[in-house]
């Protein structure tokens, strides 16, 4: 039986997708699941003896309960912290969705669940034609939207939700991440998001700078598991 997968996207870059993805990995693992991870495309990496390493992919690997090769988890890794489609063009590499699908299938074959984190927002380009939306659709995964609670999130969240539906991708729900300074009128904004996104958030996350490494989202994982 193939693993159940989930694609983590966000309303923008820097909204805490990795923090949320790692927390979900830990929560599914606490339920006794063998959890694999994937960061198919990453821009912004450090040179190491083993090659380029992206900190988000490294964090996901540290949270996973199934040992996986870095190259399988992050098949496309680029050094400059720029849009993936520009980084790939500069590196003279074409990001191939079929290659990512093959690596995903190999991970899914040894896991109960695979958490896949996108880069940037839902429509972040990864080539001349393809975007992160095409990646999620190719993998056949439902999308979980991480909403960064900050000014502008209402517009970004509703546009992302509509775009997910327009792409024919299942919407798994949303998580509000309040990692930055408190948002003015947060309660009112959350109520608006709930109405506009079609339901309550699976979680509202507030954490101190030290907390992400141990953060778990057990209730959100339970709700997602119940949906399949």
DODREN-931813 format. One record per residue (C-alpha): y, x, z; residue number from 1; residue in one letter. Coordinates in nm, 4 decimals, always signed. Each point is the difference from the previous one (the first is absolute). Layout:
% residues N
{{Y, X, Z}, NUM, A}
...
END
This chain:
% residues 228
{{+0.0000, +0.0000, +0.0000}, 1, X}
{{+0.3393, +0.1412, -0.0975}, 2, X}
{{+0.2552, +0.0645, +0.2710}, 3, X}
{{+0.2811, -0.2429, +0.0601}, 4, X}
{{+0.3320, +0.1530, -0.1018}, 5, X}
{{+0.3654, -0.0593, +0.0759}, 6, X}
{{+0.3073, +0.1307, -0.1806}, 7, X}
{{+0.2982, +0.0824, +0.2220}, 8, X}
{{+0.3349, -0.0380, -0.1738}, 9, X}
{{+0.3538, -0.0220, +0.1316}, 10, X}
{{+0.3423, -0.1448, -0.0614}, 11, X}
{{+0.1263, +0.3521, -0.0695}, 12, X}
{{-0.0798, +0.3611, +0.0666}, 13, X}
{{+0.0325, +0.1124, +0.3608}, 14, X}
{{-0.0875, -0.3365, +0.1562}, 15, X}
{{-0.3023, +0.1288, +0.1920}, 16, X}
{{-0.2924, -0.0680, -0.2345}, 17, X}
{{-0.1911, +0.3030, +0.1287}, 18, X}
{{+0.0532, -0.0924, +0.3652}, 19, X}
{{-0.1280, -0.3517, -0.0654}, 20, X}
{{-0.2888, +0.1185, -0.2186}, 21, X}
{{-0.1198, +0.2492, +0.2627}, 22, X}
{{+0.0311, -0.2595, +0.2767}, 23, X}
{{-0.2140, -0.2425, -0.2006}, 24, X}
{{-0.2584, +0.2732, -0.0644}, 25, X}
{{-0.0272, +0.0620, +0.3746}, 26, X}
{{-0.0300, -0.3716, +0.0715}, 27, X}
{{-0.2733, -0.0591, -0.2579}, 28, X}
{{-0.1806, +0.3065, +0.1333}, 29, X}
{{+0.0188, -0.1476, +0.3515}, 30, X}
{{-0.1862, -0.3014, -0.1388}, 31, X}
{{-0.2865, +0.2322, -0.0924}, 32, X}
{{+0.0782, +0.0297, -0.3691}, 33, X}
{{-0.0358, +0.3153, -0.2087}, 34, X}
{{+0.3534, +0.0322, -0.1310}, 35, X}
{{+0.1046, +0.2108, -0.2969}, 36, X}
{{+0.3493, +0.0636, -0.1277}, 37, X}
{{+0.1806, +0.0789, -0.3203}, 38, X}
{{+0.3490, +0.1116, -0.0964}, 39, X}
{{-0.0606, +0.0082, -0.3751}, 40, X}
{{+0.3428, +0.1318, -0.0970}, 41, X}
{{+0.2352, +0.2012, +0.2192}, 42, X}
{{+0.3272, +0.1785, -0.0664}, 43, X}
{{+0.1320, +0.2455, +0.2537}, 44, X}
{{-0.2575, +0.2594, +0.1007}, 45, X}
{{-0.0317, +0.3389, +0.1650}, 46, X}
{{-0.1803, +0.2979, -0.1497}, 47, X}
{{-0.2961, +0.1090, +0.2137}, 48, X}
{{-0.2944, +0.2342, -0.0443}, 49, X}
{{-0.2050, -0.3011, -0.1066}, 50, X}
{{+0.2626, -0.1210, -0.2464}, 51, X}
{{+0.2745, -0.2628, +0.0127}, 52, X}
{{-0.0153, -0.2299, +0.3022}, 53, X}
{{+0.1997, -0.3182, +0.0570}, 54, X}
{{+0.0652, -0.0901, +0.3636}, 55, X}
{{-0.0698, -0.3715, -0.0499}, 56, X}
{{-0.3388, +0.0732, -0.1549}, 57, X}
{{-0.0776, +0.2463, +0.2793}, 58, X}
{{+0.0903, -0.2623, +0.2627}, 59, X}
{{-0.2254, -0.2566, -0.1669}, 60, X}
{{-0.2881, +0.2481, -0.0114}, 61, X}
{{+0.0467, +0.0738, +0.3704}, 62, X}
{{-0.0284, -0.3717, +0.0805}, 63, X}
{{-0.3031, -0.0667, -0.2231}, 64, X}
{{-0.3478, -0.0137, +0.1504}, 65, X}
{{-0.1816, +0.1126, -0.3153}, 66, X}
{{+0.0351, +0.3668, -0.1021}, 67, X}
{{+0.1511, +0.0207, -0.3473}, 68, X}
{{+0.1196, +0.2807, -0.2246}, 69, X}
{{+0.3777, +0.0228, -0.0280}, 70, X}
{{-0.0133, +0.0055, -0.3800}, 71, X}
{{-0.1868, -0.3305, +0.0032}, 72, X}
{{+0.2438, -0.1655, +0.2397}, 73, X}
{{+0.3088, +0.1305, -0.1812}, 74, X}
{{-0.0946, +0.0773, -0.3622}, 75, X}
{{+0.3619, +0.0217, -0.1175}, 76, X}
{{+0.2184, +0.2146, +0.2249}, 77, X}
{{+0.3396, +0.1335, -0.1059}, 78, X}
{{+0.2210, +0.2497, +0.1789}, 79, X}
{{+0.3516, -0.1409, -0.0520}, 80, X}
{{+0.0946, -0.3076, +0.2007}, 81, X}
{{+0.1056, -0.2025, -0.3026}, 82, X}
{{-0.1275, -0.3085, -0.1809}, 83, X}
{{-0.3654, +0.0541, -0.1010}, 84, X}
{{+0.0618, -0.0717, -0.3664}, 85, X}
{{+0.2644, +0.2746, -0.0160}, 86, X}
{{-0.2120, +0.2436, +0.2022}, 87, X}
{{-0.2998, -0.0639, -0.2248}, 88, X}
{{+0.2067, +0.0520, -0.3148}, 89, X}
{{+0.1401, +0.3279, +0.1330}, 90, X}
{{-0.3530, +0.1141, +0.0869}, 91, X}
{{-0.1175, -0.1056, -0.3488}, 92, X}
{{-0.2581, -0.2295, +0.1584}, 93, X}
{{-0.0725, -0.3592, -0.0959}, 94, X}
{{-0.1033, -0.2150, +0.2946}, 95, X}
{{-0.3192, -0.1735, -0.1065}, 96, X}
{{-0.0895, -0.3252, +0.1744}, 97, X}
{{-0.3626, +0.0375, -0.1070}, 98, X}
{{-0.0260, +0.3320, +0.1854}, 99, X}
{{+0.1385, -0.1609, +0.3151}, 100, X}
{{-0.2408, -0.2928, -0.0361}, 101, X}
{{-0.2930, +0.2425, -0.0232}, 102, X}
{{+0.1064, +0.1809, +0.3171}, 103, X}
{{+0.0555, -0.3312, +0.1774}, 104, X}
{{-0.3499, -0.1172, -0.0949}, 105, X}
{{-0.1477, +0.3210, +0.1423}, 106, X}
{{+0.1817, -0.0553, +0.3301}, 107, X}
{{-0.0900, -0.3686, +0.0125}, 108, X}
{{-0.3675, +0.0862, -0.0482}, 109, X}
{{-0.0152, +0.1715, +0.3412}, 110, X}
{{+0.2364, -0.2242, +0.1969}, 111, X}
{{+0.0223, -0.3509, +0.1371}, 112, X}
{{+0.3728, -0.0160, -0.0671}, 113, X}
{{+0.2531, +0.2071, -0.1929}, 114, X}
{{+0.3722, +0.0030, +0.0759}, 115, X}
{{+0.2011, +0.1070, -0.3044}, 116, X}
{{+0.3657, +0.0900, +0.0413}, 117, X}
{{+0.2366, -0.0217, -0.2929}, 118, X}
{{+0.3111, +0.2110, -0.0537}, 119, X}
{{+0.3461, -0.1517, +0.0121}, 120, X}
{{+0.0283, -0.3714, -0.0673}, 121, X}
{{-0.2136, -0.2459, -0.1959}, 122, X}
{{+0.1487, +0.0791, -0.3405}, 123, X}
{{+0.0511, +0.3735, +0.0493}, 124, X}
{{-0.0785, +0.1554, -0.3397}, 125, X}
{{-0.2893, +0.2433, -0.0369}, 126, X}
{{+0.0255, +0.0533, -0.3757}, 127, X}
{{+0.1718, -0.1203, -0.3130}, 128, X}
{{-0.1499, -0.3485, +0.0401}, 129, X}
{{-0.1996, -0.0210, +0.3220}, 130, X}
{{+0.1228, -0.0631, +0.3550}, 131, X}
{{-0.1515, -0.0257, +0.3460}, 132, X}
{{-0.0634, -0.3665, -0.0802}, 133, X}
{{-0.2300, +0.1040, -0.2846}, 134, X}
{{-0.1864, +0.2304, +0.2374}, 135, X}
{{-0.0672, -0.2786, +0.2513}, 136, X}
{{-0.1069, -0.2316, -0.2811}, 137, X}
{{-0.2317, +0.2637, -0.1480}, 138, X}
{{-0.1693, +0.0506, +0.3367}, 139, X}
{{-0.0257, -0.3760, +0.0504}, 140, X}
{{+0.1555, +0.0127, +0.3466}, 141, X}
{{+0.2084, -0.2494, +0.1930}, 142, X}
{{+0.3454, +0.1269, +0.0948}, 143, X}
{{+0.1364, +0.0219, +0.3536}, 144, X}
{{+0.3806, +0.0235, +0.0056}, 145, X}
{{+0.1729, +0.2183, +0.2591}, 146, X}
{{+0.3528, -0.1285, +0.0556}, 147, X}
{{+0.2424, +0.2502, +0.1505}, 148, X}
{{+0.2255, -0.1973, +0.2325}, 149, X}
{{+0.3423, +0.1112, -0.1137}, 150, X}
{{+0.2964, -0.1348, -0.1907}, 151, X}
{{-0.1119, -0.1048, -0.3479}, 152, X}
{{-0.3595, -0.0755, +0.0942}, 153, X}
{{+0.0285, -0.3731, -0.0754}, 154, X}
{{+0.0715, +0.0648, -0.3653}, 155, X}
{{-0.2515, +0.2834, -0.0325}, 156, X}
{{-0.2754, -0.1934, +0.1757}, 157, X}
{{+0.0320, -0.3183, -0.2040}, 158, X}
{{+0.0267, +0.1896, -0.3283}, 159, X}
{{-0.3111, +0.1996, +0.0912}, 160, X}
{{-0.1907, -0.3128, +0.1005}, 161, X}
{{+0.0883, -0.1728, -0.3272}, 162, X}
{{-0.0918, +0.3078, -0.2023}, 163, X}
{{-0.3396, +0.0254, +0.1690}, 164, X}
{{-0.0744, -0.3598, -0.0925}, 165, X}
{{+0.1281, +0.0463, -0.3551}, 166, X}
{{-0.2409, +0.2917, -0.0453}, 167, X}
{{-0.2946, -0.2189, +0.0930}, 168, X}
{{-0.0771, +0.2067, +0.3096}, 169, X}
{{-0.1106, -0.1750, +0.3194}, 170, X}
{{+0.2526, +0.0119, +0.2838}, 171, X}
{{-0.1678, +0.1058, +0.3250}, 172, X}
{{+0.3061, -0.0603, +0.2148}, 173, X}
{{+0.2848, +0.2052, +0.1400}, 174, X}
{{+0.0847, +0.2184, +0.2964}, 175, X}
{{+0.3518, +0.0537, +0.1327}, 176, X}
{{+0.0722, +0.3583, +0.0966}, 177, X}
{{+0.2978, +0.0602, +0.2280}, 178, X}
{{-0.0107, +0.3778, +0.0074}, 179, X}
{{+0.3740, +0.0604, -0.0278}, 180, X}
{{+0.3030, -0.1172, +0.1951}, 181, X}
{{-0.0134, -0.3645, +0.1132}, 182, X}
{{+0.0870, -0.2403, -0.2792}, 183, X}
{{+0.2925, -0.2329, +0.0568}, 184, X}
{{-0.1227, -0.3592, +0.0495}, 185, X}
{{-0.3623, +0.1142, -0.0175}, 186, X}
{{-0.1464, -0.3310, +0.1197}, 187, X}
{{+0.1919, -0.1953, -0.2617}, 188, X}
{{-0.1006, +0.2437, -0.2732}, 189, X}
{{-0.3659, -0.0196, +0.1016}, 190, X}
{{+0.0162, -0.3791, -0.0115}, 191, X}
{{+0.1461, +0.0176, -0.3510}, 192, X}
{{-0.2691, +0.2434, -0.1122}, 193, X}
{{-0.2679, -0.2302, +0.1386}, 194, X}
{{+0.1341, -0.2894, -0.2052}, 195, X}
{{+0.0545, +0.2016, -0.3172}, 196, X}
{{-0.3298, +0.1890, +0.0086}, 197, X}
{{-0.2123, -0.3038, +0.0740}, 198, X}
{{-0.1228, +0.0748, +0.3489}, 199, X}
{{+0.0415, +0.1917, +0.3230}, 200, X}
{{-0.0377, +0.3787, +0.0014}, 201, X}
{{-0.3382, +0.1419, +0.0939}, 202, X}
{{+0.1915, +0.2233, +0.2397}, 203, X}
{{+0.3493, +0.1052, +0.0982}, 204, X}
{{-0.0147, +0.3712, +0.0755}, 205, X}
{{+0.2456, +0.1783, +0.2271}, 206, X}
{{-0.0746, +0.3550, +0.1003}, 207, X}
{{+0.1539, +0.3096, +0.1495}, 208, X}
{{-0.0084, +0.3254, -0.1985}, 209, X}
{{-0.3149, +0.1158, +0.1826}, 210, X}
{{-0.1935, -0.3238, -0.0380}, 211, X}
{{-0.1153, -0.0123, -0.3658}, 212, X}
{{-0.2906, +0.2430, +0.0551}, 213, X}
{{-0.1669, -0.2437, +0.2396}, 214, X}
{{+0.1316, -0.3316, -0.1316}, 215, X}
{{-0.2632, -0.2662, -0.0683}, 216, X}
{{+0.0330, -0.3449, -0.1524}, 217, X}
{{-0.3110, -0.1684, +0.1334}, 218, X}
{{+0.1172, -0.3594, -0.0431}, 219, X}
{{+0.1127, +0.0676, -0.3581}, 220, X}
{{-0.3307, +0.1691, -0.0805}, 221, X}
{{-0.1926, -0.2935, +0.1450}, 222, X}
{{+0.2010, -0.2447, -0.2115}, 223, X}
{{-0.0556, +0.2076, -0.3134}, 224, X}
{{-0.3715, +0.0358, +0.0742}, 225, X}
{{-0.0295, -0.3772, +0.0362}, 226, X}
{{+0.1406, -0.0397, -0.3495}, 227, X}
{{-0.2628, +0.2334, -0.1439}, 228, X}
END
